[in-house]
């Protein structure tokens, strides 16, 4: 089968579409034929080698931590009736490789996909959506009148945070690029501001700040009300140690998302109930992974880019 791999750190051009052995469903696993897989901004830093001290998985390495598709095969201990099921899921924690034609995954990390949207659209959601649900329903309490600031509101996680914050009754302030202010307003932001012309000192006070940028979080921490919380979901890869240390201050909450069946099912309900909808910036062939990384590096991508293996006609070994 075809998959995206890279065998050295470097620019997007290190990504290649190659042939790899097809996965086999071992005990407790399912094999999913992938319909689409999301492209995540953190992958750019991993690919460039900026997080090599944190992620120990050796090279060569794949891309993608979540996916949608159809179950093709099941291993021992898994209900045979699941074959043919339309699903979405995530790979085990800190594992990558879902940007491929097929993927073998523990069955508990693969659940029925939402029924109100297509599988391609849904690929923008599993990792980002479960992160947002955990952040705004478990790590803090959001309710009517909660003052919520979403920093990075037009990204793949931010567009969902704006929607969920609004659904929970919060007053949502969104920071994004000027060209995306209309989008985040349409998604539910009460106030949408251009982050390039808005100083954090003039904002707030907020009950909750959801930071999806990673740099300069000290200034946004100072915009909290007494007892408020800043949820730091991004690190500055160019100043990794300083960034980590900054998250240890009082009032700052961090966590690593590791969803399972319950979280994926809750996300599907939120989608089918109309609380969340994906924002797909573009659908590209899997072989265009390097183009997707270039676009993310340039900035200005609203929502999530997803890759479709079915459209991959690139010869094995060609640049992705």
C-alpha beads as a LAMMPS data file, in Angstrom:
LAMMPS data file: protein, C-alpha beads

320 atoms
319 bonds

1 atom types
1 bond types

-500.0 500.0 xlo xhi
-500.0 500.0 ylo yhi
-500.0 500.0 zlo zhi

Masses

1 110.0

Atoms # bond

1 1 1 0.000 0.000 0.000
2 1 1 1.003 3.634 -0.253
3 1 1 1.816 5.769 2.763
4 1 1 3.576 9.049 3.514
5 1 1 6.972 8.602 5.147
6 1 1 10.130 10.588 5.781
7 1 1 13.515 9.163 6.689
8 1 1 15.294 12.366 7.695
9 1 1 14.367 15.660 9.306
10 1 1 14.064 18.644 7.050
11 1 1 11.740 20.776 4.896
12 1 1 8.411 19.563 3.519
13 1 1 10.193 17.981 0.561
14 1 1 11.435 15.133 2.791
15 1 1 7.864 13.770 2.741
16 1 1 7.477 10.991 0.194
17 1 1 4.744 8.678 -1.025
18 1 1 6.169 5.162 -0.764
19 1 1 5.061 1.548 -0.798
20 1 1 5.017 -0.150 2.614
21 1 1 3.666 -3.550 3.705
22 1 1 -0.069 -3.683 4.253
23 1 1 -1.036 -3.880 7.937
24 1 1 -2.549 -7.012 9.452
25 1 1 -5.216 -6.960 12.159
26 1 1 -3.640 -8.528 15.222
27 1 1 -5.635 -9.547 18.271
28 1 1 -7.819 -6.674 19.455
29 1 1 -7.172 -4.633 16.313
30 1 1 -9.041 -3.582 13.201
31 1 1 -7.657 -2.624 9.805
32 1 1 -9.260 0.507 8.384
33 1 1 -9.124 1.551 4.742
34 1 1 -8.482 5.259 5.221
35 1 1 -10.858 7.702 3.575
36 1 1 -9.062 10.820 4.817
37 1 1 -6.562 11.965 7.439
38 1 1 -6.095 15.401 8.956
39 1 1 -2.909 17.461 8.701
40 1 1 -1.874 18.896 12.058
41 1 1 0.368 21.950 12.564
42 1 1 2.539 20.195 15.165
43 1 1 3.620 17.783 12.414
44 1 1 5.592 20.597 10.810
45 1 1 7.763 20.941 13.898
46 1 1 8.140 17.179 14.273
47 1 1 9.147 16.813 10.618
48 1 1 11.694 19.625 10.976
49 1 1 13.245 17.893 14.003
50 1 1 12.370 20.602 16.513
51 1 1 10.684 18.111 18.857
52 1 1 13.153 15.244 18.485
53 1 1 13.992 15.439 22.200
54 1 1 10.346 14.908 23.080
55 1 1 9.215 12.318 20.527
56 1 1 11.369 9.228 20.565
57 1 1 9.768 7.294 17.701
58 1 1 12.609 6.473 15.303
59 1 1 12.910 7.388 11.659
60 1 1 11.568 6.584 9.132
61 1 1 8.314 8.030 10.418
62 1 1 4.819 8.515 9.052
63 1 1 2.328 11.354 9.311
64 1 1 -1.072 11.656 10.909
65 1 1 -2.585 10.684 14.217
66 1 1 -6.271 10.465 13.289
67 1 1 -8.387 9.313 10.357
68 1 1 -11.749 8.278 8.961
69 1 1 -12.527 5.245 6.845
70 1 1 -14.149 1.824 6.598
71 1 1 -13.186 -1.255 8.619
72 1 1 -11.849 -3.905 6.227
73 1 1 -10.674 -6.605 8.642
74 1 1 -10.855 -7.461 12.329
75 1 1 -8.485 -9.408 14.539
76 1 1 -9.219 -12.045 17.125
77 1 1 -11.349 -10.760 19.980
78 1 1 -13.123 -8.143 17.856
79 1 1 -16.745 -8.498 16.744
80 1 1 -16.650 -9.706 13.100
81 1 1 -19.794 -7.675 12.491
82 1 1 -17.713 -4.506 12.613
83 1 1 -16.323 -5.203 9.142
84 1 1 -17.760 -2.648 6.738
85 1 1 -18.474 -0.074 9.460
86 1 1 -17.830 3.591 8.625
87 1 1 -15.604 4.865 11.398
88 1 1 -13.251 7.461 12.668
89 1 1 -10.447 7.069 15.151
90 1 1 -7.030 7.913 16.495
91 1 1 -3.747 6.073 16.714
92 1 1 -2.334 5.087 20.124
93 1 1 -0.922 7.992 22.119
94 1 1 2.081 9.679 20.448
95 1 1 1.972 7.267 17.498
96 1 1 1.723 8.485 13.901
97 1 1 1.101 6.950 10.501
98 1 1 -2.574 7.407 9.620
99 1 1 -1.749 9.196 6.362
100 1 1 -1.794 5.929 4.443
101 1 1 -4.164 3.770 2.447
102 1 1 -4.739 1.450 5.412
103 1 1 -3.979 1.495 9.108
104 1 1 -4.152 -1.122 11.887
105 1 1 -5.488 0.281 15.152
106 1 1 -6.692 -1.080 18.504
107 1 1 -10.435 -1.548 18.156
108 1 1 -11.271 0.671 21.146
109 1 1 -9.705 3.650 19.340
110 1 1 -12.060 3.273 16.357
111 1 1 -15.739 4.179 16.726
112 1 1 -18.715 4.873 14.439
113 1 1 -18.314 8.139 12.567
114 1 1 -20.971 10.860 12.787
115 1 1 -23.901 10.253 10.480
116 1 1 -24.671 13.892 9.636
117 1 1 -21.410 14.663 7.799
118 1 1 -19.273 12.787 5.292
119 1 1 -16.113 10.876 6.117
120 1 1 -13.879 13.361 4.334
121 1 1 -15.208 16.285 6.356
122 1 1 -15.125 14.255 9.549
123 1 1 -11.379 13.688 9.173
124 1 1 -10.856 17.262 10.407
125 1 1 -12.274 16.357 13.809
126 1 1 -11.119 13.326 15.841
127 1 1 -7.964 14.703 17.498
128 1 1 -8.980 18.364 17.492
129 1 1 -12.555 17.754 18.634
130 1 1 -11.713 15.472 21.524
131 1 1 -9.065 17.969 22.638
132 1 1 -11.598 20.793 22.706
133 1 1 -14.219 18.725 24.523
134 1 1 -11.741 17.758 27.198
135 1 1 -10.395 21.292 27.549
136 1 1 -13.728 23.071 27.882
137 1 1 -15.824 20.441 29.664
138 1 1 -13.310 18.661 31.916
139 1 1 -10.386 20.981 32.617
140 1 1 -12.480 24.077 33.291
141 1 1 -16.124 24.870 33.919
142 1 1 -17.818 26.806 31.132
143 1 1 -21.341 28.092 31.576
144 1 1 -23.672 30.981 30.877
145 1 1 -21.718 34.224 30.883
146 1 1 -18.250 32.680 31.197
147 1 1 -15.742 35.078 29.632
148 1 1 -13.707 32.910 27.243
149 1 1 -10.803 33.997 25.055
150 1 1 -9.751 31.702 22.208
151 1 1 -6.306 32.552 20.895
152 1 1 -5.686 31.024 17.475
153 1 1 -9.425 30.860 16.848
154 1 1 -9.309 30.111 13.113
155 1 1 -7.104 27.020 13.341
156 1 1 -8.250 23.409 13.339
157 1 1 -8.785 23.392 17.113
158 1 1 -9.787 27.035 17.453
159 1 1 -12.797 26.852 15.134
160 1 1 -14.189 24.058 17.299
161 1 1 -13.426 25.871 20.556
162 1 1 -15.395 28.909 19.386
163 1 1 -18.380 26.720 18.530
164 1 1 -18.301 24.746 21.765
165 1 1 -17.776 27.833 23.907
166 1 1 -20.829 29.434 22.343
167 1 1 -22.879 26.234 22.755
168 1 1 -21.982 26.128 26.456
169 1 1 -23.177 29.708 26.955
170 1 1 -19.825 31.496 27.169
171 1 1 -19.148 35.008 25.912
172 1 1 -16.476 34.173 23.331
173 1 1 -13.704 36.547 22.315
174 1 1 -11.723 35.206 19.358
175 1 1 -8.260 36.246 18.187
176 1 1 -7.495 35.413 14.562
177 1 1 -6.178 36.903 11.339
178 1 1 -8.186 39.790 9.909
179 1 1 -9.251 37.720 6.914
180 1 1 -10.793 35.091 9.197
181 1 1 -12.770 37.330 11.524
182 1 1 -15.955 36.818 9.532
183 1 1 -15.578 33.052 9.817
184 1 1 -15.083 32.966 13.575
185 1 1 -17.967 35.395 14.038
186 1 1 -20.207 33.116 11.978
187 1 1 -19.104 30.190 14.150
188 1 1 -20.276 31.954 17.307
189 1 1 -17.679 34.453 18.504
190 1 1 -19.252 37.429 20.253
191 1 1 -16.147 39.525 19.581
192 1 1 -13.569 38.752 16.896
193 1 1 -10.276 40.670 16.847
194 1 1 -7.217 40.744 14.608
195 1 1 -4.411 39.291 16.705
196 1 1 -1.831 41.380 14.832
197 1 1 -3.332 44.683 15.975
198 1 1 -4.680 43.657 19.397
199 1 1 -2.464 43.954 22.480
200 1 1 -3.151 41.401 25.239
201 1 1 -2.898 44.149 27.856
202 1 1 -6.105 45.667 26.494
203 1 1 -8.098 42.456 26.725
204 1 1 -10.048 40.829 29.499
205 1 1 -10.524 40.089 32.191
206 1 1 -11.366 36.483 31.271
207 1 1 -12.469 33.465 33.228
208 1 1 -10.775 31.146 30.734
209 1 1 -8.121 31.663 28.084
210 1 1 -7.614 28.839 25.589
211 1 1 -4.161 29.319 24.067
212 1 1 -3.478 27.565 20.765
213 1 1 -0.405 29.615 19.793
214 1 1 2.239 28.828 22.417
215 1 1 4.276 32.037 22.462
216 1 1 3.875 34.951 24.864
217 1 1 1.397 33.212 27.138
218 1 1 2.559 35.224 30.156
219 1 1 0.845 38.326 28.801
220 1 1 -2.414 36.438 28.307
221 1 1 -2.179 34.894 31.766
222 1 1 -2.247 38.436 33.139
223 1 1 -5.615 38.967 31.438
224 1 1 -7.261 36.341 33.675
225 1 1 -9.686 37.164 36.429
226 1 1 -8.703 36.051 39.954
227 1 1 -9.100 32.285 39.954
228 1 1 -9.208 32.146 36.162
229 1 1 -7.470 29.476 34.106
230 1 1 -5.321 29.554 30.972
231 1 1 -5.340 26.251 29.087
232 1 1 -2.052 25.986 27.184
233 1 1 -2.459 23.590 24.264
234 1 1 0.578 24.662 22.238
235 1 1 4.284 25.121 22.847
236 1 1 6.755 27.396 21.108
237 1 1 9.060 24.908 19.316
238 1 1 11.765 27.548 18.826
239 1 1 11.945 28.186 22.584
240 1 1 10.859 24.800 23.840
241 1 1 12.407 24.847 27.324
242 1 1 11.241 28.380 28.050
243 1 1 7.803 27.520 26.733
244 1 1 7.503 24.458 28.967
245 1 1 8.672 26.407 32.014
246 1 1 6.107 29.122 31.337
247 1 1 3.284 26.574 31.591
248 1 1 4.267 25.725 35.178
249 1 1 2.982 29.020 36.547
250 1 1 -0.130 29.156 38.743
251 1 1 -3.382 29.384 36.815
252 1 1 -2.063 27.549 33.749
253 1 1 -3.513 24.163 32.809
254 1 1 -1.827 21.742 30.413
255 1 1 -2.669 18.235 29.295
256 1 1 -1.874 15.745 26.565
257 1 1 -4.932 14.481 24.777
258 1 1 -5.258 10.685 24.714
259 1 1 -8.843 9.925 23.658
260 1 1 -10.565 6.572 23.641
261 1 1 -13.997 5.158 22.881
262 1 1 -15.902 7.408 25.296
263 1 1 -14.333 10.614 23.990
264 1 1 -14.803 9.706 20.337
265 1 1 -18.430 8.739 20.960
266 1 1 -19.052 12.011 22.807
267 1 1 -17.577 13.928 19.882
268 1 1 -19.790 12.079 17.399
269 1 1 -22.857 12.988 19.472
270 1 1 -21.790 16.642 19.557
271 1 1 -21.500 16.644 15.768
272 1 1 -24.780 14.848 15.159
273 1 1 -26.534 17.115 17.674
274 1 1 -25.356 20.143 15.705
275 1 1 -23.022 21.554 18.381
276 1 1 -19.872 21.204 16.286
277 1 1 -19.177 21.197 12.589
278 1 1 -15.852 20.765 10.809
279 1 1 -14.153 23.558 8.938
280 1 1 -12.176 22.015 6.081
281 1 1 -9.702 24.380 4.469
282 1 1 -8.938 22.018 1.596
283 1 1 -8.945 18.366 0.558
284 1 1 -5.711 17.330 -1.164
285 1 1 -4.422 14.024 -2.500
286 1 1 -2.287 12.167 0.020
287 1 1 0.674 12.647 -2.331
288 1 1 0.366 16.422 -1.777
289 1 1 1.448 16.179 1.867
290 1 1 4.451 18.428 1.284
291 1 1 2.189 21.036 -0.341
292 1 1 -0.083 20.897 2.705
293 1 1 2.912 21.462 4.992
294 1 1 4.073 24.422 2.908
295 1 1 0.608 25.985 3.148
296 1 1 0.485 25.546 6.910
297 1 1 3.968 27.025 7.275
298 1 1 2.887 30.112 5.325
299 1 1 -0.006 30.652 7.738
300 1 1 -3.525 31.749 7.027
301 1 1 -5.129 28.294 6.854
302 1 1 -8.597 28.380 8.402
303 1 1 -9.700 25.056 9.835
304 1 1 -8.011 21.816 8.837
305 1 1 -6.447 20.518 5.624
306 1 1 -7.223 16.839 5.058
307 1 1 -5.488 14.344 2.778
308 1 1 -7.324 11.750 0.675
309 1 1 -5.385 8.540 -0.128
310 1 1 -7.887 7.573 -2.830
311 1 1 -6.646 10.418 -5.004
312 1 1 -2.971 9.437 -4.629
313 1 1 -1.694 8.686 -8.117
314 1 1 1.922 9.629 -7.412
315 1 1 4.430 6.885 -8.277
316 1 1 6.061 5.275 -5.222
317 1 1 9.135 7.178 -4.104
318 1 1 7.980 10.494 -5.538
319 1 1 7.967 13.625 -3.465
320 1 1 4.806 14.130 -1.474

Bonds

1 1 1 2
2 1 2 3
3 1 3 4
4 1 4 5
5 1 5 6
6 1 6 7
7 1 7 8
8 1 8 9
9 1 9 10
10 1 10 11
11 1 11 12
12 1 12 13
13 1 13 14
14 1 14 15
15 1 15 16
16 1 16 17
17 1 17 18
18 1 18 19
19 1 19 20
20 1 20 21
21 1 21 22
22 1 22 23
23 1 23 24
24 1 24 25
25 1 25 26
26 1 26 27
27 1 27 28
28 1 28 29
29 1 29 30
30 1 30 31
31 1 31 32
32 1 32 33
33 1 33 34
34 1 34 35
35 1 35 36
36 1 36 37
37 1 37 38
38 1 38 39
39 1 39 40
40 1 40 41
41 1 41 42
42 1 42 43
43 1 43 44
44 1 44 45
45 1 45 46
46 1 46 47
47 1 47 48
48 1 48 49
49 1 49 50
50 1 50 51
51 1 51 52
52 1 52 53
53 1 53 54
54 1 54 55
55 1 55 56
56 1 56 57
57 1 57 58
58 1 58 59
59 1 59 60
60 1 60 61
61 1 61 62
62 1 62 63
63 1 63 64
64 1 64 65
65 1 65 66
66 1 66 67
67 1 67 68
68 1 68 69
69 1 69 70
70 1 70 71
71 1 71 72
72 1 72 73
73 1 73 74
74 1 74 75
75 1 75 76
76 1 76 77
77 1 77 78
78 1 78 79
79 1 79 80
80 1 80 81
81 1 81 82
82 1 82 83
83 1 83 84
84 1 84 85
85 1 85 86
86 1 86 87
87 1 87 88
88 1 88 89
89 1 89 90
90 1 90 91
91 1 91 92
92 1 92 93
93 1 93 94
94 1 94 95
95 1 95 96
96 1 96 97
97 1 97 98
98 1 98 99
99 1 99 100
100 1 100 101
101 1 101 102
102 1 102 103
103 1 103 104
104 1 104 105
105 1 105 106
106 1 106 107
107 1 107 108
108 1 108 109
109 1 109 110
110 1 110 111
111 1 111 112
112 1 112 113
113 1 113 114
114 1 114 115
115 1 115 116
116 1 116 117
117 1 117 118
118 1 118 119
119 1 119 120
120 1 120 121
121 1 121 122
122 1 122 123
123 1 123 124
124 1 124 125
125 1 125 126
126 1 126 127
127 1 127 128
128 1 128 129
129 1 129 130
130 1 130 131
131 1 131 132
132 1 132 133
133 1 133 134
134 1 134 135
135 1 135 136
136 1 136 137
137 1 137 138
138 1 138 139
139 1 139 140
140 1 140 141
141 1 141 142
142 1 142 143
143 1 143 144
144 1 144 145
145 1 145 146
146 1 146 147
147 1 147 148
148 1 148 149
149 1 149 150
150 1 150 151
151 1 151 152
152 1 152 153
153 1 153 154
154 1 154 155
155 1 155 156
156 1 156 157
157 1 157 158
158 1 158 159
159 1 159 160
160 1 160 161
161 1 161 162
162 1 162 163
163 1 163 164
164 1 164 165
165 1 165 166
166 1 166 167
167 1 167 168
168 1 168 169
169 1 169 170
170 1 170 171
171 1 171 172
172 1 172 173
173 1 173 174
174 1 174 175
175 1 175 176
176 1 176 177
177 1 177 178
178 1 178 179
179 1 179 180
180 1 180 181
181 1 181 182
182 1 182 183
183 1 183 184
184 1 184 185
185 1 185 186
186 1 186 187
187 1 187 188
188 1 188 189
189 1 189 190
190 1 190 191
191 1 191 192
192 1 192 193
193 1 193 194
194 1 194 195
195 1 195 196
196 1 196 197
197 1 197 198
198 1 198 199
199 1 199 200
200 1 200 201
201 1 201 202
202 1 202 203
203 1 203 204
204 1 204 205
205 1 205 206
206 1 206 207
207 1 207 208
208 1 208 209
209 1 209 210
210 1 210 211
211 1 211 212
212 1 212 213
213 1 213 214
214 1 214 215
215 1 215 216
216 1 216 217
217 1 217 218
218 1 218 219
219 1 219 220
220 1 220 221
221 1 221 222
222 1 222 223
223 1 223 224
224 1 224 225
225 1 225 226
226 1 226 227
227 1 227 228
228 1 228 229
229 1 229 230
230 1 230 231
231 1 231 232
232 1 232 233
233 1 233 234
234 1 234 235
235 1 235 236
236 1 236 237
237 1 237 238
238 1 238 239
239 1 239 240
240 1 240 241
241 1 241 242
242 1 242 243
243 1 243 244
244 1 244 245
245 1 245 246
246 1 246 247
247 1 247 248
248 1 248 249
249 1 249 250
250 1 250 251
251 1 251 252
252 1 252 253
253 1 253 254
254 1 254 255
255 1 255 256
256 1 256 257
257 1 257 258
258 1 258 259
259 1 259 260
260 1 260 261
261 1 261 262
262 1 262 263
263 1 263 264
264 1 264 265
265 1 265 266
266 1 266 267
267 1 267 268
268 1 268 269
269 1 269 270
270 1 270 271
271 1 271 272
272 1 272 273
273 1 273 274
274 1 274 275
275 1 275 276
276 1 276 277
277 1 277 278
278 1 278 279
279 1 279 280
280 1 280 281
281 1 281 282
282 1 282 283
283 1 283 284
284 1 284 285
285 1 285 286
286 1 286 287
287 1 287 288
288 1 288 289
289 1 289 290
290 1 290 291
291 1 291 292
292 1 292 293
293 1 293 294
294 1 294 295
295 1 295 296
296 1 296 297
297 1 297 298
298 1 298 299
299 1 299 300
300 1 300 301
301 1 301 302
302 1 302 303
303 1 303 304
304 1 304 305
305 1 305 306
306 1 306 307
307 1 307 308
308 1 308 309
309 1 309 310
310 1 310 311
311 1 311 312
312 1 312 313
313 1 313 314
314 1 314 315
315 1 315 316
316 1 316 317
317 1 317 318
318 1 318 319
319 1 319 320
